[in-house]
Amino acid sequence: MQNSRRLWISALMILPLASCGFQLRGARPDAKLEFNSVHLEVTTGTAIERDLRTAILAQGNTALATDRKSADVTLRILQENQEKKVLTINAQGQVREYSLLYRLRFDVLGKDNGVLLEPTELALQTFMSFSESQALAKETEERLIYNDLRADAVSQVMRRLSQIKPAL
């Protein structure tokens, strides 16, 4: 009797969560790109180029074009920066915390070179504590943080691309 009561109470508590409409990013069926091909104008061999290629090809319905003329849209990476600034220092003048900033500036052009998305800048920032005694580990942590910030920027670019409806 006690177990069935707990089961009913649990079910009643979980029911509102099931109807809230929560979905993971990218899980929406309408998040697919509305065009068949994309040309990337980005420095070849960079991490951002690799991540964008992977994200676009993961869509399944969109190919990467080798030149601008054969693509439905052109994604241009205008600028990519990583900035590291001292945020706090201790009484001895040693750095205690850094501010890490990742900036990505991009735009999207259509088949006729018309602007589909004005130049847009994403600025992602986080903070990292620092200790001289753990300098090597903190260097690795910094690299991983920048990788995460870049992945987040790519995700935001892909969401903005999914909102573009070019005239094909």
N, C-alpha and C positions, 0 to 999 in steps of 0.2 A: 504494500500500500504506500509506504514512504517513498519507494523508488519511482512509482508511477506518478506521484505528486511532483517529485523533483523533475521528472521528464517533462511534464506539462508546463511547469514553471520555466524550465530552460527553453522549451519551444516558444512560449509566449515572449520571452526576452529576446530571442533571436529573430523572430518574425519581423519586427520593425527594421532590423538591419538588412534583411533580404529585400526589402522594398524601397531602399533609399536611392537606388539607381547608380551606386558606385561602380565604376569601371576603371581598370588600369589604363594608363596612358598607352595609346596605340592599339587598344583592344576594340575601339569603335570601328564598325565596318565601313563607315563613311570617311575614315582617315586615309584612304587610298589616294594616290596622286591621280589627278584628272587628265593627265597627258601621257603620251606613249613614250616620249624620249626626252632626256635631259642632257645638255652639254654642260660640263663643269669647267669653269675658268678659274683655276686655282693652281698654285705652284705644285708641279708634279713631284711625287715622292714624299710629300709632307704627311704628317699624321692626320691633319684635317681632311686632306684629299682622300686618304684611305678610309677614314670614318664616314665621310659623305658617300663615297662609292658604295660602301657596304650597306649603308642605310637605304640608299636609293634602290639598289639591287634587291634588297630584302622586301621591297614592296611587291615584287613579283610581276606587276603589270607594266613596269616602266624600265626602259633600256637606257643605257648610257650611249650618247652619240659622240662620235669622234670630232665633229666640227659643228659650228654654230648653225650653218645653213640647213643641215639635216635634222636639227633638233626642234622639238615643239617649244621648249623653253631653255633659256641659258641661265644657270646659276653662277653668278660671279662673286668670288670672295675678294673683296676689295682690300681688306686689311685684317690681320690677326696679330694680336699682341698679348704678351704675358708681362704683368707688372708685379713687382715685389717691393713693398714699402715697410719700413719699420713702424710698428704701431705703438709698442710700449717698450720701455727700458726700465731696468731696476735701479736701485740706488747707486750701484757701482758702475753704471753706464753700460751694462751688458743688455743685449736685445733679449726680451722675454716673449715678444709676440710680433708676428708679421701679418700684414694684410696682403693676400694674394688676389690679383685681379686678372681675369681673362676677358679680352675684348675681341669680338668678331663683327666685322662690318661686311655686309653683303647686299646684293640686289638681284632682281630677277627680270630678265628681258624675254619678250615673246619672239615669235618666228620672224616678225617684221622689225625687230629691234625696238619695238615699243616697250615702254616700262610697265611691267606687270606688278612689280613691288619696288617701291622707292628704296633708295639706300637706307638700310636699317642697321643699327648697331646694338648688339647684345653685350651687356657688361655683367659678368658674373663674378661675385666676390665672396671670399671666405677668409677665415682667420686661422693662423697656425701658431701654436705655442712653439717656443724654441729653447733649447738648452745646449750649451757648449759641450757638455759631457755626452750628449747624444747626437752630435753633429752629423755623422754618417746616416743614422736612422732618419733624422729630420730631413736630410737631402732626399732620401728615397720617398719619404712621406710627401714632400713638396712635389716631386715628380708625379706621384699618384694623384694628388689633389688636382694638379693641372690636367691630368688625363680625365678625371671625373668632370671637371668644369668644361672641358672640350666636348665630352660625350653629352653633357646637358645642353650645350650650345647646338650641337648637331641635332639633338632631339627637338629643340625649339625651331630650328630651321626647317626640319621636316614637317612639323605641325603647320608652319606658315606656308610651306609649299602645298600642303594638302588643301589649303583654303583658296588657292589660285585656280580659276576656271578660265583657261585661255580659249580664244576663238580659234579652233583648229581648221 
